[in-house]
Amino acid sequence: MIRKTASTHKKWLPKHGQWVHFTHRDAMRRKTPMAKAKLPGAEAPIPATTLPVDCTGNATCSLPMLGNDVYGDCGPVMMAHSSQIRTYGQGKPGFTELVVNQAALVSQYETVSGGDNGTDEDMLVGANGIATPAGGGVAGDPMDVVVDHLDVDVTDIPLTQYCLDQFYTVEVAWSVPDDVLQNFAQGVVFVNADTPDPNNGHFTPLADVGGPSSVAADGTNVNGYYRLITWGTWCWVSPAFVASVQPQAFVTFAANQFNKTDGYDSHGRHVSDQAAAWVALGGNAQAVAAVVAQFPAKPTAP
């Protein structure tokens, strides 16, 4: 593998004991408009999301580093981790976590990036983004694709909680504060608004929302906090922290959220119902209808 150019840089995480690579935040921004997600309107209001929201089996899925200790491939890694969370199905029977080919992922990353130059959102979910069918799927896996995506205002807490509950992850570009690098370790909690460093541009999925009885290892109550997946592990982040770090986010719809046998996800929701929820959120009806057609129809009540 030839690294043609490199505009990423590495930093050391002393408490995590690993190098990680970053791209400048400005280089990660999308260049094409994205349809915006919105909660269903007043004519069909939804109840507040019941917390906690668990999509990772309480962080028991594997979610490996996938090369981000050597390359600035956090964008493709984020998309791979989102797929791994969906296919893991909270560890329930009938679901098997996707195994991502790291060599293929890195090769794909260097091709779309022109070396080790990071990625922007268009390279991930644009018209020919790697996570789309036209882009060949994440790590070249045609089964690891998303069929539609929507911009999410991640500072809108009800909207973000709803997206996590319904579709398992929200993908976020952000600028990592320097003190996060110094203090990052599995399960650590970042409570307060912080000072972003645009040099430390990063892509990560959010997954899970803490509930009233959710307590971190240090005793912090993380009710309403998000589990942020990165660097082969995870931490808790508050909505105030997320809002402070220059976030830009989107949510995706993918067939691999659903059990191939019966079309239900690990929350017991049929693909047809989730497709309807996606369309109500502002998604593409034609794109998700094609996914629904791949699964057995929802049984009708006698």
Secondary structure, 3 states (H helix, E strand, C coil): CCCCCECCEEEEECCCCEEEEEECHHHHCCCCCCCECCCCCCCCCCCCCCCCECCCCCCCCCCCCCCCCCCCCHHHHHHHHHHHHHHHHHHCCCCCCCCCCHHHHHHHHHHHHCCECCCCHHHHHCCCCCCCCCCCCHHHCCCCCCCEEEEECCCCHHHHHHHHHHHCCEEEEEECCHHHHHHCCCCCEECCCCCCCCCCEEEEEEEEECCCCCECCCCCECCCCEEEEECCEEEEECHHHHHHCCCEEEEEECHHHCCCCCCECCCCCEHHHHHHHHHHHCCCHHHHHHHHCCCCCCCCCC
